[in-house]
Amino acid sequence: MKLLVISGAPFIFKGEKSFAYSPYVKELVVWEKHVKDISFCCPVWKNENGLLIEEIPFQFRKHYKLIDFNLSSFLNIVKSFFSAFFNMLIIMKAMNDADHIHLRCPGNMGLLGCIIQILFPSKKKTAKYAGNWDPKSKQPLTYRMQKWILNNTFLTRNMQVLVYGEWENQSKNIKSFFTATYSDLEKEVVLKDKKSAEKTFIFVGTLAHGKNPMYAVKLIEELIKNDNRAILHIFGEGIERARLENYIKKNQLEKFVFLHGNQNKETLKHFYKKSHFMILPSKSEGWPKAIAEGMFWGCVPLATNVSCVPFMIDYGKRGVLLEMNIEEDITQVQAIISDQDRFEEMSTLAFNWSQNYTVERFESEIEKLLVK
């Protein structure tokens, strides 16, 4: 089988080696394992521009180079017209040569792929929609267009669209899916420290406005003001780091909040194991891996009501849906801190749920998609 992957995720070439966004590469390894050959249709960056990259560890048959563009303003739309037209011709050529078409959405290249795939109704297709599939959520027009095309069984045929969460009134194209970080071999029972009055919180994600790491810091600050013993470990890098550092210093939180930057999987695993709570006050998500990872090690998630998060935490049974109001959220968190039995119950439920989603199960589900 000749698999074609169409994505806005860029390739970065260094000599004879090719690189891409690290989590993306890890998933591509699974797809490549089950096909005869694989080709890519995506843009190229000259350097990583701060992107966490990893070498692509397999050979691919062909790379169809697309021109990167964005539709963020009217001027950019005008400039991008010819680029988009060129890209559509390239995508059409690539699709014609493929046995199985795999789209990565949402994004500008995903939108073009959604449109062009209509011309190939008989070819097998899959699409991974990595964003928020919630039909009621407010999203850019281009995202809504992609969702509408993919969900439409007249325009989109022979397609399985992998989405995060379970949603009502969806067409037969839509398949609830997941992603995974840990394997069955890594499973172990983690016992949280019951004796210590100090509760450990962890935030894992890009230090950007959309992930809202500042809210996590303020939540810990308020807990401390209310005579709770709490510390927060923050993992990730981004444009918000300087602002966080200044706030921590200004409010004398150096003994309670620690910025660790980007760290490897084993380091994160160590901190997940010793943490009681995972915080992710994000504005938008697809499948938030940090929440699933924390739950895998028994962390009780504190997360916003976006995308499939309510489904992941069973609408409050195995985690807390943040109201994004400090007073209300502090009340919720303190109620769990003060009730050890309730914490242990939520921790166990989180642990049991997340350990169903392993790398082995993920690979098995991908294989099923390719052989159908």
N, C-alpha and C positions, 0 to 999 in steps of 0.2 A: 504493500500500500504506500502510495506517495501522499504524505501529509503536508499541507501548506498551513503555516501559521501567519496570520495577518494581525499586526499589532502596532500600536504607537510607541511601544517600549523600544528605545534605540539600541543599536549595536555600537560598540566602541572597538575599533581595531587597533591593535598594538603589534606591529610587525605581522607575523603570520598567525597571531592569536586573536580570538574574538571574545569580547566580554559583553555582559548585559547585567541588568539589575539582579542582585543576588537571589532574592526569593523567587523571582521569575525563572532564573536558570535552574534552580532546584526542582521546580515543577516541570520544566521542559525536559529534564532528564527522564522523568516518568513517562511522558508522552513518547519520547524518542525510542524508548526501550521496546515499544510495542508496534513499531512500524518499520517498513523496509527502508524508506529514506524520508528525510524531512527537509523542507525548504522554508525560507522566511521571507516575508514581505514587510519591511519596516524601515524607519529612517536610520541614519548614521550620525553619531556625534563625534566630533574630533577629540573631545576629552570627556571625562565623566561628570564635570560640573557639580561635584559634591554628591553624586549618586553612588550608593553603596553597590559596587559591581563585583562580579565574579567571572572567572574564565568559563566559557562554554566548553564542557569536557567531551564533546562528541563532534564528529564531522557532519556537516549538512551539505546537501546536494547543490543548493543554489540560494543566493540571496538577491531578492528583487529590491533594489534600493528605492525608497520613497523619499520625497521632499518634505521635511518637517514644516508644519505651518500651524497657525492658531486662528481662532475666530473670535478673539476677545474684544475686538473693536471693529467699527465700520471700515477703518483704513486697512486693518489687517485682513478683513474679508475681501476687499478689493485686491490687495497684494496677493492673496492666497488663491484667487480664482484660477490662474493658470497652473499653479502648483497642484491644486486639487484635480484639475482636468488631466494633467500628466499622471498623477497618482492613480486615477481611475483607470487609465489605459494600462498601466503597469499591473494593477490588481486584476483586471480582466484577463490579461495574458497569463498571470500566475494561476488564477483559478482554473483556467482552461486546461492547464497542464497537471492539475492535482486530482487525486482520487477522493481525498477527504479534506474539506476546508474547515479550518478552525479559526474563529474570530475571537479577538480579545477586546472586550468592550467594558465601559464606555470610553469614548475618545474620538478624536477627529478621524483617525485611520479606521477605527471601528465603525464609524458612521458610513464612510465610503464603502467599507466591506459589506455592511448591511444592505446598502443600495445595490451594489454589483451582484451580490449572491442571488438576488431575485432572478437574474438571467440564467442561473444554473439550478433549476428546480429538481433535477434528477440526481445531482451529486450529494453524497453524504456530507453532512455539516454538523458542527458543534460550535457553540459560542459560550465563552465564559464571561458573564456580566459581573465584574468584580466590584461594582458600586452598589448603591442602595436600590433594591428593586421595589421597595414599598410604593405601590401605585398612588398613594396619597401624599407622598413627600414632594416638597418643592425642589425642582431641579432645572438646570438649564434646558433650553429648547432642544439643543442637539442631543442631550441625553434622553429626553422624552421621545424624540423621533426614533432613536435606536430601539428603545423599549417597545414602542408601538409596532415597528417593522418586525422585530423578532417575535413578538407575541401574535402577529397576524398570520394565520395558517394559510391564507390565500397567497400572500406575497412571499412568505417564508416557508418552504417545504423541505422535507427530509432533514429537519433541524432539531437538535436537542439543545436548549438554552439552559445553561447551568447558572442558577441564581441562589443567593443566600437567603434562607428563611422559607417559610411556607405562607403563601398568599392566596386569598380567595379570588375566584372568577378569573383564573388564568387558563390559557389555551393548552392543548396537548403538547405544544412545543416546549413548555416550561418544565424544568426538572429541578427540584430542590437539591442543593449540593453543599459541599463543605470544603475545607482545606485542612491540612494537618502538618504538625511539626515533629511529633515524637512517634517512635516505633513501639511495637508490642514489647520488644526487648528492654525498653526503658521503663516500663511500668513498675512502680513500686508504691507501697503504702507510705504516705508521709504523715507523721504525727506532729502537729503543731505544738509549740511550747505552751502548756497550760499554766505553768507556775508563774511565768513572768507577767507582770502587770503592763509591761510595755508592748504595744502592738506595732507590728511592722507593716508598712504599706509600700507598694511598688507601682511605679508608672513606667511603662515601656512604650515608646513611640517617638515619632518625629517631634522635635521641640518647635512646633508651629502653632499659629493661632487656631487652626482648625482642630487640633488635638487638645487644646486648652490645658496645657500643663500648669499654668498659673493657678487655675482653679484647684488643682490637686494640692499645690503648695498652701493655698489659703485655707483649704479644708483641714490640713494638718495643723496650721497655725491656730485655727479656731479650736480644734480639739485640745491643744496644749493650753490655750487660755481657759478652757473649761476644766482644767486640772486632770486631763487625760495624759498618760504617758504614750507618746507616739513618735515614730520616726518614718521618714519617707525616703526611699531610694529611687532616683530618677535615671532612666537609661534612654539614651538617644541624643541626637544632635539636631541643630536647626537654628533658625534666625531668632528664636525666642530665648536662646541660652543667656545672652548678655542681660536681658531684662530680668530673667529669673535670678541670675547671680546678684544683680543689684538689689532686688527685692529681698532675697535671703540675707544679704549683708545688712541692709537698712533696718530690717525687722529682727535682727539678731537670731536668725534661725539656723546658724551654721552647725549647731549641735543636733539638729533635728532633721534637716533636709540635705541630701547629698546628691550631687550631680556626677554621674559616672561616665557620661558619654556613650558612644557605641561600644558594645562588648559582644564577645562571642557567645555561642549557644550554651556552652558549659557554664560560663559565668552567670548568665541569666538563669539557668536552671538552678544553680546554687542559691540565688536570691529568691527565686520563686518558692523554693522549698521552705525557706525560713520566714517567708512573709505570710501574714494573716489575711491581708486584703490586697486586691489589685484594683487600681483606680484608672479609669479611662473616660474622662468627661468630654468626649469627642463630639463635634458638631455633625459629622457624617462618617459613615462606615459602610463597608461591604460585609465581609466576615472578619471581624476584628481578631486577628490571630493572637494578640497579646492577652485578650480575655480568655480565649480557649486554652492558651498556654498556662496562664495562671491557675485556671480551674483544674488543669491536668495535675497540678501539684497541691490541690486543696485550698487555693486562695479563694476567698469570697469576693466576687467581683462587684465593684461600685461603678456603674456605667450609665450613660445617657440612653434615653428611649429613642434610639435611631436604628434604622435598618432591621436586621434580624436579632439585635441584642435582646429584646423581650423574650423571643423564642429561646435564645441560648440560656437565659437565666430563669426560664420557666415563669415569667411574669412576676418575679419577686420571690419565688420559693428557694432558689439557689443563688440569690444575689440581690443587689439593691439597684433599683432604677432611680438615678439621681434626678432631683427636681431642678437642679442648677440654681437653688436658693440656699445659701450657706446655712441659715438657721434651720430650715426644714431638713436639709441633708445631714447636718450635725445630729439632729434629733434621731434620725434613722440609724446612723452609724453608732451613736452612743447606746441605743437600745440593744444592738447586737453585742457591743463590747461588754456591756454589763450583764449579759445573759450567756454564760459559757455554753449551756446546753443548746441554745439556739444557734450560736456560732458553729458549734461542732456539727449540728444537723445540716446547716447550709453548706459548710465546707465539704461534708461527705457527699451531699447531693451534687455539688459542683464537680467534685472528683469523679464520681461514678458516671456522670454524663459525659464529661470531656474525654474520658479514657475509651469511649467508643470510637473516637475519631482519630485513628492512627494512620501512619504513613502506609502501612500494609493495606488497610481498608481503602484508603485513597487510591492507591495504585490499582487495586482490584476493580474499583468503580471506573477508573479511566480506561482500563482494558475492555470492560464491557461496552463502553461508548464507542470504542474503535472497531469492535468485532460485529456490532449490530448492523 
